[in-house]
Structure formats: C-alpha cells, structure tokens
Amino acid sequence: MTGAVTTAWCDRCGEAAATGDHAACHRARELEPPRFCPQCRRRMKVQILPAGWTATCVEHGDRHS
C-alpha cells in the first residue's frame, strides 16, 4: 500500500481503534498478520508465506510483513 494509512479500526479485533484497550491486540500483532482492514473494517484475505505474510483488502489493496 502506498500513502498514509488511516487506522480507524483495530486490524486484529476489528473494533474501533480509538475505543477500548488494544494492548492484547498490539502484543498479538507482533506475531500474527492483520485480520481486518484498518481503514474500512473489512475482513482481509491473509496468506502466510515462508518469508512472512500478505493481507489483502478488496477495497484498499495489499499489506505485507
């Protein structure tokens, strides 16, 4: 993805990023790929690769490890 990314949603739990405690999400994201698009909250297609991961949002494109 290119450009600035607005993170309105938590990319692990899918809840609003500005509300609640996301400390567990941040710890889990050190080891796991994102599950939700942080811009639109859509569930992303995740592919685990030997050298990392790729997560794809149909609206906002790919994110890579």
mmCIF file of the N, C-alpha and C atoms, coordinates in Angstrom:
data_MODEL
# 
_entry.id   MODEL 
# 
loop_
_atom_site.group_PDB 
_atom_site.id 
_atom_site.type_symbol 
_atom_site.label_atom_id 
_atom_site.label_alt_id 
_atom_site.label_comp_id 
_atom_site.label_asym_id 
_atom_site.label_entity_id 
_atom_site.label_seq_id 
_atom_site.pdbx_PDB_ins_code 
_atom_site.Cartn_x 
_atom_site.Cartn_y 
_atom_site.Cartn_z 
_atom_site.occupancy 
_atom_site.B_iso_or_equiv 
_atom_site.pdbx_formal_charge 
_atom_site.auth_seq_id 
_atom_site.auth_comp_id 
_atom_site.auth_asym_id 
_atom_site.auth_atom_id 
_atom_site.pdbx_PDB_model_num 
ATOM 1   N N  . MET A 1 1  ? 0.837   -1.174  0.000  1.00 0.00 ? 1  MET A N  1 
ATOM 2   C CA . MET A 1 1  ? 0.000   0.000   0.000  1.00 0.00 ? 1  MET A CA 1 
ATOM 3   C C  . MET A 1 1  ? 0.882   1.237   0.000  1.00 0.00 ? 1  MET A C  1 
ATOM 4   N N  . THR A 1 2  ? 0.392   2.238   -0.626 1.00 0.00 ? 2  THR A N  1 
ATOM 5   C CA . THR A 1 2  ? 1.150   3.473   -0.665 1.00 0.00 ? 2  THR A CA 1 
ATOM 6   C C  . THR A 1 2  ? 0.350   4.582   -0.021 1.00 0.00 ? 2  THR A C  1 
ATOM 7   N N  . GLY A 1 3  ? 1.022   5.619   0.431  1.00 0.00 ? 3  GLY A N  1 
ATOM 8   C CA . GLY A 1 3  ? 0.348   6.755   1.030  1.00 0.00 ? 3  GLY A CA 1 
ATOM 9   C C  . GLY A 1 3  ? 0.098   6.543   2.503  1.00 0.00 ? 3  GLY A C  1 
ATOM 10  N N  . ALA A 1 4  ? -0.484  7.561   3.131  1.00 0.00 ? 4  ALA A N  1 
ATOM 11  C CA . ALA A 1 4  ? -0.780  7.497   4.566  1.00 0.00 ? 4  ALA A CA 1 
ATOM 12  C C  . ALA A 1 4  ? -1.964  6.574   4.806  1.00 0.00 ? 4  ALA A C  1 
ATOM 13  N N  . VAL A 1 5  ? -1.865  5.786   5.856  1.00 0.00 ? 5  VAL A N  1 
ATOM 14  C CA . VAL A 1 5  ? -2.922  4.858   6.208  1.00 0.00 ? 5  VAL A CA 1 
ATOM 15  C C  . VAL A 1 5  ? -3.645  5.385   7.443  1.00 0.00 ? 5  VAL A C  1 
ATOM 16  N N  . THR A 1 6  ? -4.947  5.565   7.322  1.00 0.00 ? 6  THR A N  1 
ATOM 17  C CA . THR A 1 6  ? -5.758  5.979   8.450  1.00 0.00 ? 6  THR A CA 1 
ATOM 18  C C  . THR A 1 6  ? -6.226  4.732   9.177  1.00 0.00 ? 6  THR A C  1 
ATOM 19  N N  . THR A 1 7  ? -5.971  4.647   10.472 1.00 0.00 ? 7  THR A N  1 
ATOM 20  C CA . THR A 1 7  ? -6.346  3.461   11.220 1.00 0.00 ? 7  THR A CA 1 
ATOM 21  C C  . THR A 1 7  ? -7.533  3.764   12.123 1.00 0.00 ? 7  THR A C  1 
ATOM 22  N N  . ALA A 1 8  ? -8.715  3.709   11.565 1.00 0.00 ? 8  ALA A N  1 
ATOM 23  C CA . ALA A 1 8  ? -9.944  3.930   12.323 1.00 0.00 ? 8  ALA A CA 1 
ATOM 24  C C  . ALA A 1 8  ? -10.352 2.666   13.064 1.00 0.00 ? 8  ALA A C  1 
ATOM 25  N N  . TRP A 1 9  ? -9.879  1.512   12.588 1.00 0.00 ? 9  TRP A N  1 
ATOM 26  C CA . TRP A 1 9  ? -10.263 0.216   13.148 1.00 0.00 ? 9  TRP A CA 1 
ATOM 27  C C  . TRP A 1 9  ? -9.017  -0.564  13.541 1.00 0.00 ? 9  TRP A C  1 
ATOM 28  N N  . CYS A 1 10 ? -9.137  -1.351  14.599 1.00 0.00 ? 10 CYS A N  1 
ATOM 29  C CA . CYS A 1 10 ? -8.050  -2.236  15.009 1.00 0.00 ? 10 CYS A CA 1 
ATOM 30  C C  . CYS A 1 10 ? -7.922  -3.339  13.961 1.00 0.00 ? 10 CYS A C  1 
ATOM 31  N N  . ASP A 1 11 ? -6.707  -3.569  13.461 1.00 0.00 ? 11 ASP A N  1 
ATOM 32  C CA . ASP A 1 11 ? -6.535  -4.567  12.404 1.00 0.00 ? 11 ASP A CA 1 
ATOM 33  C C  . ASP A 1 11 ? -6.504  -6.004  12.934 1.00 0.00 ? 11 ASP A C  1 
ATOM 34  N N  . ARG A 1 12 ? -6.619  -6.185  14.247 1.00 0.00 ? 12 ARG A N  1 
ATOM 35  C CA . ARG A 1 12 ? -6.695  -7.538  14.797 1.00 0.00 ? 12 ARG A CA 1 
ATOM 36  C C  . ARG A 1 12 ? -8.103  -7.913  15.226 1.00 0.00 ? 12 ARG A C  1 
ATOM 37  N N  . CYS A 1 13 ? -8.771  -7.052  16.023 1.00 0.00 ? 13 CYS A N  1 
ATOM 38  C CA . CYS A 1 13 ? -10.096 -7.406  16.540 1.00 0.00 ? 13 CYS A CA 1 
ATOM 39  C C  . CYS A 1 13 ? -11.243 -6.789  15.735 1.00 0.00 ? 13 CYS A C  1 
ATOM 40  N N  . GLY A 1 14 ? -10.953 -5.769  14.928 1.00 0.00 ? 14 GLY A N  1 
ATOM 41  C CA . GLY A 1 14 ? -11.982 -5.146  14.107 1.00 0.00 ? 14 GLY A CA 1 
ATOM 42  C C  . GLY A 1 14 ? -12.815 -4.099  14.815 1.00 0.00 ? 14 GLY A C  1 
ATOM 43  N N  . GLU A 1 15 ? -12.524 -3.815  16.068 1.00 0.00 ? 15 GLU A N  1 
ATOM 44  C CA . GLU A 1 15 ? -13.263 -2.787  16.813 1.00 0.00 ? 15 GLU A CA 1 
ATOM 45  C C  . GLU A 1 15 ? -12.636 -1.410  16.573 1.00 0.00 ? 15 GLU A C  1 
ATOM 46  N N  . ALA A 1 16 ? -13.351 -0.370  16.947 1.00 0.00 ? 16 ALA A N  1 
ATOM 47  C CA . ALA A 1 16 ? -12.855 0.999   16.769 1.00 0.00 ? 16 ALA A CA 1 
ATOM 48  C C  . ALA A 1 16 ? -11.524 1.169   17.485 1.00 0.00 ? 16 ALA A C  1 
ATOM 49  N N  . ALA A 1 17 ? -10.527 1.680   16.783 1.00 0.00 ? 17 ALA A N  1 
ATOM 50  C CA . ALA A 1 17 ? -9.175  1.819   17.339 1.00 0.00 ? 17 ALA A CA 1 
ATOM 51  C C  . ALA A 1 17 ? -9.122  2.841   18.468 1.00 0.00 ? 17 ALA A C  1 
ATOM 52  N N  . ALA A 1 18 ? -10.009 3.814   18.454 1.00 0.00 ? 18 ALA A N  1 
ATOM 53  C CA . ALA A 1 18 ? -9.981  4.882   19.457 1.00 0.00 ? 18 ALA A CA 1 
ATOM 54  C C  . ALA A 1 18 ? -10.662 4.495   20.767 1.00 0.00 ? 18 ALA A C  1 
ATOM 55  N N  . THR A 1 19 ? -11.387 3.398   20.781 1.00 0.00 ? 19 THR A N  1 
ATOM 56  C CA . THR A 1 19 ? -12.093 2.993   21.995 1.00 0.00 ? 19 THR A CA 1 
ATOM 57  C C  . THR A 1 19 ? -11.561 1.665   22.507 1.00 0.00 ? 19 THR A C  1 
ATOM 58  N N  . GLY A 1 20 ? -11.616 1.486   23.808 1.00 0.00 ? 20 GLY A N  1 
ATOM 59  C CA . GLY A 1 20 ? -11.195 0.225   24.409 1.00 0.00 ? 20 GLY A CA 1 
ATOM 60  C C  . GLY A 1 20 ? -9.692  0.108   24.525 1.00 0.00 ? 20 GLY A C  1 
ATOM 61  N N  . ASP A 1 21 ? -9.287  -0.985  25.154 1.00 0.00 ? 21 ASP A N  1 
ATOM 62  C CA . ASP A 1 21 ? -7.866  -1.273  25.358 1.00 0.00 ? 21 ASP A CA 1 
ATOM 63  C C  . ASP A 1 21 ? -7.412  -2.295  24.326 1.00 0.00 ? 21 ASP A C  1 
ATOM 64  N N  . HIS A 1 22 ? -6.469  -1.920  23.496 1.00 0.00 ? 22 HIS A N  1 
ATOM 65  C CA . HIS A 1 22 ? -5.990  -2.808  22.440 1.00 0.00 ? 22 HIS A CA 1 
ATOM 66  C C  . HIS A 1 22 ? -4.574  -3.318  22.724 1.00 0.00 ? 22 HIS A C  1 
ATOM 67  N N  . ALA A 1 23 ? -4.175  -3.326  23.993 1.00 0.00 ? 23 ALA A N  1 
ATOM 68  C CA . ALA A 1 23 ? -2.828  -3.791  24.355 1.00 0.00 ? 23 ALA A CA 1 
ATOM 69  C C  . ALA A 1 23 ? -2.626  -5.245  23.936 1.00 0.00 ? 23 ALA A C  1 
ATOM 70  N N  . ALA A 1 24 ? -3.622  -6.097  24.150 1.00 0.00 ? 24 ALA A N  1 
ATOM 71  C CA . ALA A 1 24 ? -3.506  -7.509  23.757 1.00 0.00 ? 24 ALA A CA 1 
ATOM 72  C C  . ALA A 1 24 ? -3.415  -7.638  22.239 1.00 0.00 ? 24 ALA A C  1 
ATOM 73  N N  . CYS A 1 25 ? -4.128  -6.785  21.531 1.00 0.00 ? 25 CYS A N  1 
ATOM 74  C CA . CYS A 1 25 ? -4.068  -6.798  20.060 1.00 0.00 ? 25 CYS A CA 1 
ATOM 75  C C  . CYS A 1 25 ? -2.673  -6.418  19.580 1.00 0.00 ? 25 CYS A C  1 
ATOM 76  N N  . HIS A 1 26 ? -2.072  -5.399  20.189 1.00 0.00 ? 26 HIS A N  1 
ATOM 77  C CA . HIS A 1 26 ? -0.730  -4.955  19.800 1.00 0.00 ? 26 HIS A CA 1 
ATOM 78  C C  . HIS A 1 26 ? 0.298   -6.061  20.061 1.00 0.00 ? 26 HIS A C  1 
ATOM 79  N N  . ARG A 1 27 ? 0.163   -6.754  21.205 1.00 0.00 ? 27 ARG A N  1 
ATOM 80  C CA . ARG A 1 27 ? 1.092   -7.854  21.505 1.00 0.00 ? 27 ARG A CA 1 
ATOM 81  C C  . ARG A 1 27 ? 0.918   -8.993  20.506 1.00 0.00 ? 27 ARG A C  1 
ATOM 82  N N  . ALA A 1 28 ? -0.316  -9.338  20.188 1.00 0.00 ? 28 ALA A N  1 
ATOM 83  C CA . ALA A 1 28 ? -0.577  -10.429 19.243 1.00 0.00 ? 28 ALA A CA 1 
ATOM 84  C C  . ALA A 1 28 ? -0.094  -10.074 17.842 1.00 0.00 ? 28 ALA A C  1 
ATOM 85  N N  . ARG A 1 29 ? -0.223  -8.801  17.457 1.00 0.00 ? 29 ARG A N  1 
ATOM 86  C CA . ARG A 1 29 ? 0.181   -8.380  16.111 1.00 0.00 ? 29 ARG A CA 1 
ATOM 87  C C  . ARG A 1 29 ? 1.686   -8.443  15.889 1.00 0.00 ? 29 ARG A C  1 
ATOM 88  N N  . GLU A 1 30 ? 2.464   -8.557  16.960 1.00 0.00 ? 30 GLU A N  1 
ATOM 89  C CA . GLU A 1 30 ? 3.902   -8.744  16.784 1.00 0.00 ? 30 GLU A CA 1 
ATOM 90  C C  . GLU A 1 30 ? 4.194   -10.099 16.156 1.00 0.00 ? 30 GLU A C  1 
ATOM 91  N N  . LEU A 1 31 ? 3.284   -11.055 16.315 1.00 0.00 ? 31 LEU A N  1 
ATOM 92  C CA . LEU A 1 31 ? 3.480   -12.415 15.807 1.00 0.00 ? 31 LEU A CA 1 
ATOM 93  C C  . LEU A 1 31 ? 2.502   -12.803 14.702 1.00 0.00 ? 31 LEU A C  1 
ATOM 94  N N  . GLU A 1 32 ? 1.370   -12.125 14.614 1.00 0.00 ? 32 GLU A N  1 
ATOM 95  C CA . GLU A 1 32 ? 0.306   -12.507 13.681 1.00 0.00 ? 32 GLU A CA 1 
ATOM 96  C C  . GLU A 1 32 ? 0.098   -11.447 12.599 1.00 0.00 ? 32 GLU A C  1 
ATOM 97  N N  . PRO A 1 33 ? -0.418  -11.862 11.439 1.00 0.00 ? 33 PRO A N  1 
ATOM 98  C CA . PRO A 1 33 ? -0.810  -10.880 10.418 1.00 0.00 ? 33 PRO A CA 1 
ATOM 99  C C  . PRO A 1 33 ? -2.119  -10.199 10.817 1.00 0.00 ? 33 PRO A C  1 
ATOM 100 N N  . PRO A 1 34 ? -2.447  -9.075  10.187 1.00 0.00 ? 34 PRO A N  1 
ATOM 101 C CA . PRO A 1 34 ? -3.716  -8.408  10.483 1.00 0.00 ? 34 PRO A CA 1 
ATOM 102 C C  . PRO A 1 34 ? -4.893  -9.248  9.988  1.00 0.00 ? 34 PRO A C  1 
ATOM 103 N N  . ARG A 1 35 ? -6.042  -9.076  10.617 1.00 0.00 ? 35 ARG A N  1 
ATOM 104 C CA . ARG A 1 35 ? -7.256  -9.794  10.223 1.00 0.00 ? 35 ARG A CA 1 
ATOM 105 C C  . ARG A 1 35 ? -8.258  -8.875  9.538  1.00 0.00 ? 35 ARG A C  1 
ATOM 106 N N  . PHE A 1 36 ? -8.266  -7.611  9.958  1.00 0.00 ? 36 PHE A N  1 
ATOM 107 C CA . PHE A 1 36 ? -9.230  -6.639  9.440  1.00 0.00 ? 36 PHE A CA 1 
ATOM 108 C C  . PHE A 1 36 ? -8.494  -5.459  8.819  1.00 0.00 ? 36 PHE A C  1 
ATOM 109 N N  . CYS A 1 37 ? -9.088  -4.858  7.792  1.00 0.00 ? 37 CYS A N  1 
ATOM 110 C CA . CYS A 1 37 ? -8.532  -3.650  7.189  1.00 0.00 ? 37 CYS A CA 1 
ATOM 111 C C  . CYS A 1 37 ? -8.678  -2.505  8.187  1.00 0.00 ? 37 CYS A C  1 
ATOM 112 N N  . PRO A 1 38 ? -7.596  -1.791  8.507  1.00 0.00 ? 38 PRO A N  1 
ATOM 113 C CA . PRO A 1 38 ? -7.689  -0.690  9.468  1.00 0.00 ? 38 PRO A CA 1 
ATOM 114 C C  . PRO A 1 38 ? -8.415  0.534   8.922  1.00 0.00 ? 38 PRO A C  1 
ATOM 115 N N  . GLN A 1 39 ? -8.691  0.570   7.624  1.00 0.00 ? 39 GLN A N  1 
ATOM 116 C CA . GLN A 1 39 ? -9.380  1.704   7.021  1.00 0.00 ? 39 GLN A CA 1 
ATOM 117 C C  . GLN A 1 39 ? -10.882 1.489   6.903  1.00 0.00 ? 39 GLN A C  1 
ATOM 118 N N  . CYS A 1 40 ? -11.311 0.248   6.611  1.00 0.00 ? 40 CYS A N  1 
ATOM 119 C CA . CYS A 1 40 ? -12.739 0.029   6.342  1.00 0.00 ? 40 CYS A CA 1 
ATOM 120 C C  . CYS A 1 40 ? -13.357 -1.109  7.154  1.00 0.00 ? 40 CYS A C  1 
ATOM 121 N N  . ARG A 1 41 ? -12.552 -1.814  7.944  1.00 0.00 ? 41 ARG A N  1 
ATOM 122 C CA . ARG A 1 41 ? -13.003 -2.887  8.825  1.00 0.00 ? 41 ARG A CA 1 
ATOM 123 C C  . ARG A 1 41 ? -13.401 -4.163  8.083  1.00 0.00 ? 41 ARG A C  1 
ATOM 124 N N  . ARG A 1 42 ? -13.135 -4.249  6.789  1.00 0.00 ? 42 ARG A N  1 
ATOM 125 C CA . ARG A 1 42 ? -13.427 -5.486  6.069  1.00 0.00 ? 42 ARG A CA 1 
ATOM 126 C C  . ARG A 1 42 ? -12.462 -6.575  6.512  1.00 0.00 ? 42 ARG A C  1 
ATOM 127 N N  . ARG A 1 43 ? -12.940 -7.800  6.544  1.00 0.00 ? 43 ARG A N  1 
ATOM 128 C CA . ARG A 1 43 ? -12.087 -8.942  6.828  1.00 0.00 ? 43 ARG A CA 1 
ATOM 129 C C  . ARG A 1 43 ? -11.144 -9.099  5.631  1.00 0.00 ? 43 ARG A C  1 
ATOM 130 N N  . MET A 1 44 ? -9.846  -9.268  5.898  1.00 0.00 ? 44 MET A N  1 
ATOM 131 C CA . MET A 1 44 ? -8.863  -9.379  4.819  1.00 0.00 ? 44 MET A CA 1 
ATOM 132 C C  . MET A 1 44 ? -8.527  -10.834 4.538  1.00 0.00 ? 44 MET A C  1 
ATOM 133 N N  . LYS A 1 45 ? -8.145  -11.101 3.301  1.00 0.00 ? 45 LYS A N  1 
ATOM 134 C CA . LYS A 1 45 ? -7.651  -12.418 2.914  1.00 0.00 ? 45 LYS A CA 1 
ATOM 135 C C  . LYS A 1 45 ? -6.174  -12.459 3.282  1.00 0.00 ? 45 LYS A C  1 
ATOM 136 N N  . VAL A 1 46 ? -5.793  -13.396 4.145  1.00 0.00 ? 46 VAL A N  1 
ATOM 137 C CA . VAL A 1 46 ? -4.424  -13.482 4.648  1.00 0.00 ? 46 VAL A CA 1 
ATOM 138 C C  . VAL A 1 46 ? -3.754  -14.724 4.081  1.00 0.00 ? 46 VAL A C  1 
ATOM 139 N N  . GLN A 1 47 ? -2.533  -14.549 3.602  1.00 0.00 ? 47 GLN A N  1 
ATOM 140 C CA . GLN A 1 47 ? -1.732  -15.671 3.121  1.00 0.00 ? 47 GLN A CA 1 
ATOM 141 C C  . GLN A 1 47 ? -0.426  -15.681 3.896  1.00 0.00 ? 47 GLN A C  1 
ATOM 142 N N  . ILE A 1 48 ? -0.154  -16.807 4.558  1.00 0.00 ? 48 ILE A N  1 
ATOM 143 C CA . ILE A 1 48 ? 1.088   -16.977 5.296  1.00 0.00 ? 48 ILE A CA 1 
ATOM 144 C C  . ILE A 1 48 ? 2.119   -17.583 4.346  1.00 0.00 ? 48 ILE A C  1 
ATOM 145 N N  . LEU A 1 49 ? 3.273   -16.958 4.280  1.00 0.00 ? 49 LEU A N  1 
ATOM 146 C CA . LEU A 1 49 ? 4.348   -17.392 3.393  1.00 0.00 ? 49 LEU A CA 1 
ATOM 147 C C  . LEU A 1 49 ? 5.566   -17.777 4.223  1.00 0.00 ? 49 LEU A C  1 
ATOM 148 N N  . PRO A 1 50 ? 6.503   -18.547 3.665  1.00 0.00 ? 50 PRO A N  1 
ATOM 149 C CA . PRO A 1 50 ? 7.708   -18.896 4.432  1.00 0.00 ? 50 PRO A CA 1 
ATOM 150 C C  . PRO A 1 50 ? 8.499   -17.665 4.893  1.00 0.00 ? 50 PRO A C  1 
ATOM 151 N N  . ALA A 1 51 ? 8.421   -16.592 4.142  1.00 0.00 ? 51 ALA A N  1 
ATOM 152 C CA . ALA A 1 51 ? 9.195   -15.389 4.484  1.00 0.00 ? 51 ALA A CA 1 
ATOM 153 C C  . ALA A 1 51 ? 8.314   -14.266 5.024  1.00 0.00 ? 51 ALA A C  1 
ATOM 154 N N  . GLY A 1 52 ? 7.115   -14.549 5.531  1.00 0.00 ? 52 GLY A N  1 
ATOM 155 C CA . GLY A 1 52 ? 6.255   -13.501 6.062  1.00 0.00 ? 52 GLY A CA 1 
ATOM 156 C C  . GLY A 1 52 ? 4.794   -13.758 5.743  1.00 0.00 ? 52 GLY A C  1 
ATOM 157 N N  . TRP A 1 53 ? 4.049   -12.682 5.461  1.00 0.00 ? 53 TRP A N  1 
ATOM 158 C CA . TRP A 1 53 ? 2.632   -12.790 5.172  1.00 0.00 ? 53 TRP A CA 1 
ATOM 159 C C  . TRP A 1 53 ? 2.193   -11.672 4.226  1.00 0.00 ? 53 TRP A C  1 
ATOM 160 N N  . THR A 1 54 ? 1.029   -11.876 3.607  1.00 0.00 ? 54 THR A N  1 
ATOM 161 C CA . THR A 1 54 ? 0.362   -10.873 2.784  1.00 0.00 ? 54 THR A CA 1 
ATOM 162 C C  . THR A 1 54 ? -1.103  -10.847 3.208  1.00 0.00 ? 54 THR A C  1 
ATOM 163 N N  . ALA A 1 55 ? -1.640  -9.663  3.439  1.00 0.00 ? 55 ALA A N  1 
ATOM 164 C CA . ALA A 1 55 ? -3.054  -9.493  3.769  1.00 0.00 ? 55 ALA A CA 1 
ATOM 165 C C  . ALA A 1 55 ? -3.662  -8.558  2.728  1.00 0.00 ? 55 ALA A C  1 
ATOM 166 N N  . THR A 1 56 ? -4.789  -8.962  2.155  1.00 0.00 ? 56 THR A N  1 
ATOM 167 C CA . THR A 1 56 ? -5.391  -8.204  1.070  1.00 0.00 ? 56 THR A CA 1 
ATOM 168 C C  . THR A 1 56 ? -6.802  -7.762  1.428  1.00 0.00 ? 56 THR A C  1 
ATOM 169 N N  . CYS A 1 57 ? -7.055  -6.463  1.298  1.00 0.00 ? 57 CYS A N  1 
ATOM 170 C CA . CYS A 1 57 ? -8.390  -5.890  1.417  1.00 0.00 ? 57 CYS A CA 1 
ATOM 171 C C  . CYS A 1 57 ? -8.880  -5.656  -0.010 1.00 0.00 ? 57 CYS A C  1 
ATOM 172 N N  . VAL A 1 58 ? -10.106 -6.071  -0.316 1.00 0.00 ? 58 VAL A N  1 
ATOM 173 C CA . VAL A 1 58 ? -10.616 -5.903  -1.676 1.00 0.00 ? 58 VAL A CA 1 
ATOM 174 C C  . VAL A 1 58 ? -10.735 -4.434  -2.062 1.00 0.00 ? 58 VAL A C  1 
ATOM 175 N N  . GLU A 1 59 ? -10.861 -3.560  -1.078 1.00 0.00 ? 59 GLU A N  1 
ATOM 176 C CA . GLU A 1 59 ? -11.015 -2.131  -1.351 1.00 0.00 ? 59 GLU A CA 1 
ATOM 177 C C  . GLU A 1 59 ? -9.693  -1.361  -1.302 1.00 0.00 ? 59 GLU A C  1 
ATOM 178 N N  . HIS A 1 60 ? -8.774  -1.740  -0.390 1.00 0.00 ? 60 HIS A N  1 
ATOM 179 C CA . HIS A 1 60 ? -7.569  -0.942  -0.147 1.00 0.00 ? 60 HIS A CA 1 
ATOM 180 C C  . HIS A 1 60 ? -6.260  -1.639  -0.510 1.00 0.00 ? 60 HIS A C  1 
ATOM 181 N N  . GLY A 1 61 ? -6.312  -2.826  -1.048 1.00 0.00 ? 61 GLY A N  1 
ATOM 182 C CA . GLY A 1 61 ? -5.100  -3.471  -1.538 1.00 0.00 ? 61 GLY A CA 1 
ATOM 183 C C  . GLY A 1 61 ? -4.353  -4.302  -0.512 1.00 0.00 ? 61 GLY A C  1 
ATOM 184 N N  . ASP A 1 62 ? -3.065  -4.516  -0.804 1.00 0.00 ? 62 ASP A N  1 
ATOM 185 C CA . ASP A 1 62 ? -2.217  -5.439  -0.036 1.00 0.00 ? 62 ASP A CA 1 
ATOM 186 C C  . ASP A 1 62 ? -1.424  -4.754  1.063  1.00 0.00 ? 62 ASP A C  1 
ATOM 187 N N  . ARG A 1 63 ? -1.176  -5.511  2.123  1.00 0.00 ? 63 ARG A N  1 
ATOM 188 C CA . ARG A 1 63 ? -0.233  -5.161  3.176  1.00 0.00 ? 63 ARG A CA 1 
ATOM 189 C C  . ARG A 1 63 ? 0.714   -6.352  3.303  1.00 0.00 ? 63 ARG A C  1 
ATOM 190 N N  . HIS A 1 64 ? 1.963   -6.077  3.584  1.00 0.00 ? 64 HIS A N  1 
ATOM 191 C CA . HIS A 1 64 ? 2.976   -7.135  3.658  1.00 0.00 ? 64 HIS A CA 1 
ATOM 192 C C  . HIS A 1 64 ? 3.708   -7.049  4.986  1.00 0.00 ? 64 HIS A C  1 
ATOM 193 N N  . SER A 1 65 ? 4.293   -8.214  5.388  1.00 0.00 ? 65 SER A N  1 
ATOM 194 C CA . SER A 1 65 ? 5.115   -8.219  6.598  1.00 0.00 ? 65 SER A CA 1 
ATOM 195 C C  . SER A 1 65 ? 6.446   -7.596  6.313  1.00 0.00 ? 65 SER A C  1 
# 
